[in-house]
Amino acid sequence: MNALHTGEKLFHGHDGIDPETARRHVAAALQGADDGELFLEYRESEMISLDDGRIRAASFNTSRGFGLRSVTGEASVYAHAGEISETALQRAAATLIAARATDHGSISVAATPSVAALYPGLNPLTDIPFGQRAALLSEIDAYARAADSEVVQVMASIAGEWQVVEILRPDGSITADIRPLVRLNIAVVLERAGRRESGSHGEGGRASYRPFIEPAAWQAGVHEAIRQAKVNLESIPAPAGEVPVVLGAGWPGILLHEAIGHGLEGDFNRKGSSAFAGLMGARIGSKGVTVVDDGTMADRRGSLTIDDEGTPTSRTTLIEDGILTGYLQDRQNARLMNMRATGNGRRQSYAHTPMPRMTNTIMLGGDATADDMIRSVKRGLYAVNFGGGQVDITSGKFVFSASEAYMIENGKITAPVKGATIIGNGPDALTKVEMIGNDLALDPGIGTCGKNGQGVPVGVGQPTLKLSALTVGGTAA
């Protein structure tokens, strides 16, 4: 499906605005600015959720609107509307002209080259009948209860969206993208001798629902959720203290995303508020630590053919062999820092301004095996899955809760533990990486990143890692 052709129908039809008229108003609004764009968006989204055998919620939403932005120096003026018409665009342009008092000369921005789409343009919401998706959740409930007699509660949800964006730049060039996004989540609660514990599994990406509703796929998800819950039923309270920590491959990369990735976004470094500010070219991690942000991976949740400013996404090396080599940049911060825009300008919707954001943030693999790492630890923690967490960008301090973790004793994985939290400092943690696994894995496609009140889909990945010491908060008496 051609993105520009789809945009022509959605934004420039009889109930839209003529492209030449849009160009005229954008040119007038951005005259004398350093940069800016008109961002047009159409989005369809749905969510269906089931709890205890019943559909508890089902929603469908359609939104359509535009955002017009003018950037002058460090200042940004933004106007948006939930309709696409000449009248609304004219009002937005007048707002920008009135708000911008400084003349910085004319805009000079190179046109965006055409790039190949990284995902299909199909609409997942129309690809498979609604009734089939709702019936799937009931199938999941019945299958989970039949799979294990300890299952007492099943929760499942399926969500999807179809987003079409078109970006008109001050030079008159237009870029467009069609972005499908789906996600399936399964959670179970098991009960044994009066004790209840939960487990969950989710997966998704920029694709149709079809790969995720295949019986083999969702049944594997059910068994994974049950496995996690059974592990938690056997868990003991986590001890506290500073110990070696082995992080599992894949989703535990969320710790890398939060503790390291946010600190490498351009706006925080330009303003000097990141723990990594001013360290370009310095060693910030152990040898072998290489971290990239890659928005060019086909069908991945965090991938984008173009970002929300119209810049093609890229594979940006942030840390190479322990040396800080790059930041994630939108156009404004790249210009102010005299650096290259990396295609990381992202926004939640037409009602939000873009800012530097991650796409798929990944630590590359090494040559150690997971078994080697476990055998090298006398007493420590093996953290396989993570739940929630938070980080202070300025200090780099982070706290994460482990949803699945085990004790390591005398080089062997022993008892599962409950209530373990990982506490540390991002820049310091990178220097404590002692072993890097050869088992690089990506998350299953479930990540959403929050920043300044905006949420966007992201991906993470890493191999198994051994860190010499992190503080573990526990619940053991």
C-alpha positions in Angstrom: 0.0 0.0 0.0 1.5 3.4 -1.0 1.7 5.7 1.9 1.5 8.9 -0.2 -1.5 7.6 -2.1 -3.2 6.7 1.2 -2.4 10.1 2.7 -3.9 11.8 -0.4 -7.2 10.1 0.3 -7.2 10.6 4.1 -5.9 14.1 4.3 -6.5 15.8 0.9 -9.9 14.5 -0.2 -13.2 16.4 -0.3 -13.1 16.7 3.6 -9.4 17.6 3.8 -7.2 20.3 2.5 -5.6 20.8 -0.9 -1.8 20.1 -0.8 -0.9 23.3 -2.5 -3.1 25.3 0.0 -1.3 23.4 2.8 2.1 24.3 1.4 1.1 28.0 1.2 0.0 28.2 4.8 3.0 26.2 6.1 5.4 28.5 4.1 3.8 31.6 5.6 3.8 30.2 9.2 7.4 29.1 9.1 8.9 32.1 7.3 11.9 33.2 9.3 12.0 30.2 11.5 14.9 27.8 11.8 12.7 24.7 11.2 9.3 23.2 11.5 6.7 21.0 9.8 3.1 20.1 9.3 2.3 16.7 10.8 -0.9 15.1 9.6 -2.2 11.9 11.3 -5.1 9.5 10.9 -5.3 6.6 13.5 -7.7 3.7 14.1 -7.2 1.8 17.3 -9.0 -1.0 19.2 -8.6 -3.0 22.4 -10.5 -6.1 23.6 -10.0 -7.5 27.1 -11.2 -10.7 28.8 -11.2 -11.5 32.5 -12.6 -14.8 33.9 -14.2 -15.9 30.8 -16.0 -12.7 30.0 -15.3 -9.8 27.6 -14.9 -7.0 30.2 -14.0 -4.2 27.8 -14.0 -3.5 24.1 -13.1 -0.1 22.5 -12.6 1.4 19.1 -11.4 4.8 18.4 -10.7 6.9 15.3 -8.8 10.2 15.4 -7.7 12.6 12.7 -5.8 15.9 13.0 -2.7 17.9 12.5 0.1 19.6 14.4 1.9 22.7 13.0 5.3 23.5 14.6 7.7 26.4 14.3 11.2 26.1 15.7 13.4 29.1 16.3 16.6 28.5 18.3 15.7 26.6 21.4 12.0 27.8 21.3 9.3 25.8 19.7 5.7 27.0 19.0 3.1 24.4 18.4 -0.6 24.4 17.4 -2.8 21.4 16.7 -6.4 20.6 15.8 -8.6 17.6 15.7 -9.8 18.4 12.2 -8.0 18.8 8.9 -9.3 21.9 7.0 -8.0 25.1 5.6 -9.8 27.1 8.3 -8.1 25.2 11.1 -4.7 25.3 9.4 -5.1 29.0 8.8 -5.8 29.6 12.5 -2.8 27.5 13.5 -0.5 29.4 11.1 -1.7 32.7 12.6 -1.0 31.4 16.1 2.6 30.5 15.1 3.2 33.8 13.4 1.9 35.8 16.4 3.9 33.8 18.9 7.3 34.0 17.1 8.9 37.3 17.6 12.5 36.6 16.5 13.6 36.4 12.9 16.3 33.9 12.4 16.4 34.0 8.6 15.2 31.4 6.1 15.0 27.7 6.6 17.4 25.5 4.7 16.6 21.8 5.2 17.5 19.0 2.8 14.6 17.1 1.4 14.1 13.6 2.8 15.2 10.8 0.5 12.7 8.1 -0.3 13.1 5.0 1.8 11.7 1.5 1.7 8.9 0.6 4.1 10.0 -1.6 7.0 6.5 -3.1 7.6 3.3 -3.8 5.6 0.8 -1.1 5.0 -2.1 -3.3 5.8 -4.8 -2.4 8.4 -4.8 -5.1 11.0 -8.2 -4.0 12.3 -9.8 -4.9 9.0 -7.6 -7.9 8.1 -9.4 -10.3 10.4 -13.1 -10.0 11.6 -13.7 -8.5 15.0 -15.7 -11.6 16.1 -12.7 -13.8 15.4 -10.5 -11.7 17.7 -13.0 -11.7 20.5 -13.5 -15.5 20.2 -9.7 -15.9 20.4 -9.7 -14.5 23.9 -12.3 -17.0 25.0 -10.3 -19.8 23.5 -7.2 -18.6 25.5 -9.3 -18.7 28.7 -10.6 -22.2 28.1 -7.2 -23.5 27.0 -5.4 -22.1 30.1 -7.9 -23.6 32.5 -7.6 -27.0 30.8 -3.8 -26.8 30.7 -3.3 -26.7 34.5 -5.7 -27.4 37.4 -4.1 -24.7 39.5 -5.2 -21.9 37.2 -7.9 -19.9 39.0 -8.0 -16.7 36.9 -7.2 -15.9 33.2 -6.8 -12.4 31.7 -6.2 -11.8 28.1 -6.2 -8.8 25.8 -5.7 -8.0 22.2 -5.0 -4.5 20.8 -4.2 -3.0 17.5 -3.9 0.2 15.6 -3.4 1.6 12.1 -1.7 4.9 11.9 -1.1 7.0 8.7 1.1 10.0 8.9 2.1 12.6 6.4 4.7 15.3 7.0 5.0 18.5 5.0 8.3 20.2 5.3 9.0 23.9 4.8 10.6 23.3 1.4 7.3 21.8 0.2 8.5 18.1 0.3 6.1 15.5 1.6 6.9 12.2 3.3 4.4 9.6 4.5 4.2 6.4 6.4 1.6 3.7 7.2 2.2 2.0 10.6 0.4 -1.1 11.8 0.8 -2.2 15.4 -0.6 -5.2 17.3 -0.1 -6.8 20.7 -1.5 -9.9 22.5 -1.2 -10.2 26.3 -2.0 -13.2 28.4 -1.9 -13.4 32.2 -2.8 -16.2 34.7 -3.2 -16.6 38.4 -2.5 -19.9 40.0 -3.4 -21.0 43.5 -1.8 -23.7 45.6 -2.5 -24.3 49.3 -4.0 -20.9 49.7 -1.1 -19.1 48.0 -1.7 -17.2 44.8 0.9 -16.1 42.2 0.7 -14.7 38.7 2.6 -15.1 35.4 2.2 -13.3 32.1 3.4 -13.3 28.5 2.9 -10.8 25.7 4.1 -10.3 22.1 3.4 -8.0 19.2 4.9 -5.9 16.4 4.2 -3.9 13.3 2.3 -6.6 11.4 -1.1 -8.2 11.0 -2.8 -10.1 13.9 -2.3 -13.3 11.9 1.1 -14.4 13.3 0.0 -13.9 16.9 -3.4 -15.6 16.7 -2.0 -18.9 15.3 -2.8 -21.6 17.8 0.9 -22.6 18.2 1.8 -19.0 19.0 -0.8 -18.2 21.6 -0.7 -21.6 23.2 3.0 -21.2 23.7 2.2 -17.9 25.4 -0.3 -19.5 27.8 2.3 -22.2 28.8 4.9 -19.5 29.4 2.5 -17.5 31.6 1.7 -20.7 33.6 5.4 -21.6 33.9 6.2 -18.1 35.4 3.3 -18.4 37.9 4.5 -21.9 39.0 8.0 -20.5 39.5 6.6 -17.8 41.7 4.6 -20.3 43.7 7.9 -21.9 44.6 9.7 -18.6 45.4 11.1 -17.6 48.7 11.7 -14.0 49.9 14.7 -12.4 48.2 17.7 -11.6 50.4 19.1 -8.1 50.3 22.7 -6.9 49.7 25.3 -6.1 47.1 26.0 -9.2 45.0 27.0 -10.2 41.5 24.0 -10.2 39.1 23.4 -12.1 35.9 20.7 -10.5 33.7 18.9 -12.8 31.2 18.7 -12.2 27.5 16.0 -10.3 25.7 13.4 -8.4 27.8 15.8 -7.5 30.7 17.2 -5.0 28.1 14.5 -2.8 29.5 16.9 -2.0 32.3 19.4 -0.8 29.6 16.7 1.2 28.0 15.8 3.1 31.2 19.1 3.3 33.0 21.3 4.1 29.9 19.1 4.9 26.9 17.2 7.9 28.2 20.5 9.4 29.4 21.8 9.3 25.8 18.9 11.3 24.3 20.0 14.6 22.8 17.8 17.0 24.7 19.0 15.9 28.1 22.7 16.1 26.9 22.2 19.5 25.2 20.8 20.9 28.5 23.5 19.2 30.6 20.9 17.4 32.7 22.1 13.8 31.7 24.6 11.9 33.7 26.4 11.4 30.4 26.5 15.1 29.4 29.9 16.2 28.2 31.3 12.6 28.0 31.4 12.1 24.2 34.5 10.1 23.4 35.1 9.0 27.0 35.0 5.5 28.4 31.7 5.0 30.2 31.5 1.2 30.1 33.6 -2.0 30.2 35.4 -3.1 27.1 33.1 -5.1 24.9 30.0 -3.1 25.8 28.4 -1.9 22.5 25.0 -0.3 22.4 23.0 0.6 19.4 19.6 2.2 18.7 18.2 0.6 15.6 14.9 1.9 14.1 15.4 0.1 10.8 14.5 -3.5 11.9 11.7 -4.9 9.9 8.3 -5.4 11.7 9.7 -4.6 15.1 7.5 -2.7 17.6 10.0 0.2 18.0 10.8 0.5 14.3 9.8 3.4 12.0 10.4 3.9 8.3 10.6 7.6 9.0 10.4 9.4 12.3 7.7 11.9 13.2 9.7 14.8 11.6 10.1 12.9 8.3 13.7 11.8 8.8 14.5 8.2 7.9 15.4 6.2 11.0 18.9 4.7 11.3 21.1 2.3 13.3 22.9 4.7 15.6 25.9 3.4 17.6 25.7 5.0 21.1 28.4 3.1 22.9 31.2 1.2 21.1 33.5 -1.1 23.1 32.7 1.0 26.2 33.3 4.4 24.5 30.5 6.9 24.2 30.1 7.6 20.5 26.7 9.0 19.9 23.4 10.6 21.1 19.8 10.1 19.8 18.8 13.2 18.0 15.7 14.9 16.6 16.3 17.9 14.2 16.1 20.7 16.8 18.7 19.3 19.2 20.9 18.0 16.4 21.1 21.5 15.0 21.7 23.1 18.3 24.5 20.6 19.1 26.0 20.8 15.6 25.3 17.1 15.1 23.4 14.9 12.7 19.7 14.1 13.2 19.5 10.3 13.7 15.8 9.8 12.9 14.7 9.7 16.6 12.2 12.6 16.6 9.1 11.0 17.9 5.7 12.1 19.2 2.7 10.3 20.7 0.2 11.9 18.3 -0.6 15.0 16.3 -1.5 16.7 19.6 2.2 16.4 20.8 5.5 17.9 19.9 8.3 15.6 18.8 11.4 15.0 21.0 14.4 12.6 20.9 13.1 9.1 21.8 14.5 5.6 21.5 13.3 3.0 18.9 14.9 -0.4 19.4 17.7 -0.1 21.9 20.1 -3.1 22.0 23.3 -4.2 23.6 25.2 -6.4 21.1 26.5 -9.8 22.0 29.9 -11.1 23.1 31.4 -14.6 23.3 30.6 -15.9 26.8 27.8 -18.5 27.5 25.1 -18.1 30.1 26.4 -21.3 31.8 29.9 -19.8 32.1 28.4 -16.8 33.8 26.3 -18.8 36.3 29.3 -21.0 37.1 31.5 -18.0 37.8 29.2 -16.7 40.6 29.6 -18.0 44.2 26.5 -16.2 45.5 24.4 -13.9 43.5 21.1 -13.2 41.6 19.9 -14.4 38.2 17.3 -12.0 37.0 15.3 -13.3 34.0 12.3 -11.0 33.7 11.6 -7.5 34.9 8.4 -5.6 35.8 8.3 -1.9 36.5 11.2 0.5 37.1 12.2 4.1 37.2 15.4 6.1 36.6 16.6 9.6 37.5 18.1 11.0 34.3 20.3 13.5 36.1 22.0 11.1 38.6 21.5 7.9 36.6 20.1 6.1 39.6 17.6 3.4 38.8 15.3 0.9 40.7 13.8 -2.1 38.9 11.6 -4.9 40.2 12.4 -8.5 39.0 9.3 -10.5 38.1 11.3 -13.7 37.8 14.6 -14.2 39.5 16.7 -17.0 41.1 19.4 -17.3 43.6 22.9 -18.4 42.3 24.8 -20.5 44.9 28.2 -22.1 44.2 27.8 -21.7 40.5 24.3 -23.2 40.2 20.8 -21.7 39.9 18.9 -22.6 43.0 15.7 -21.2 44.6 13.4 -18.7 42.8 13.0 -15.5 44.8 10.2 -13.0 45.1 10.3 -9.3 45.8 13.8 -8.7 44.4 14.6 -5.2 43.3 17.7 -4.1 41.4 19.2 -0.8 42.5 22.1 0.9 40.8 23.5 3.8 38.8 23.4 3.6 35.0 26.9 5.0 34.2 28.4 2.9 37.1 26.6 -0.3 36.1 28.1 -0.2 32.6 31.6 -0.3 34.1 30.6 -3.4 36.1 29.8 -5.6 33.1 32.3 -8.5 33.4 30.9 -11.0 30.8 28.7 -10.6 27.7 26.8 -13.5 26.3 26.7 -14.9 22.8 22.9 -15.3 23.0 21.6 -11.8 22.0 17.8 -11.8 22.0 15.1 -9.2 21.4 12.0 -8.6 23.5 8.7 -10.2 22.3 7.3 -6.8 21.2 5.6 -5.4 24.3 7.5 -2.2 25.2 6.0 1.3 25.7 8.2 4.1 26.7 7.0 7.2 28.6 8.7 10.6 28.5 7.3 14.0 29.4 3.8 12.5 29.4 4.1 10.9 26.0 4.0 7.2 25.3 5.5 5.6 22.2 6.1 1.9 21.3 9.7 0.7 21.7 11.9 -2.4 21.5 14.8 -3.6 23.6 17.3 -6.4 23.5 20.5 -7.8 25.0 22.5 -11.0 25.5 22.9 -12.5 29.0 25.1 -10.2 31.0 27.1 -10.7 34.2 27.7 -7.6 36.4 30.3 -7.8 39.1 28.0 -6.2 41.7 24.6 -4.5 42.0 22.5 -3.7 45.1 19.6 -6.1 45.5 16.7 -5.0 47.7 14.8 -8.0 49.1 12.0 -8.9 51.5 13.8 -11.7 53.5 13.8 -11.1 57.3 
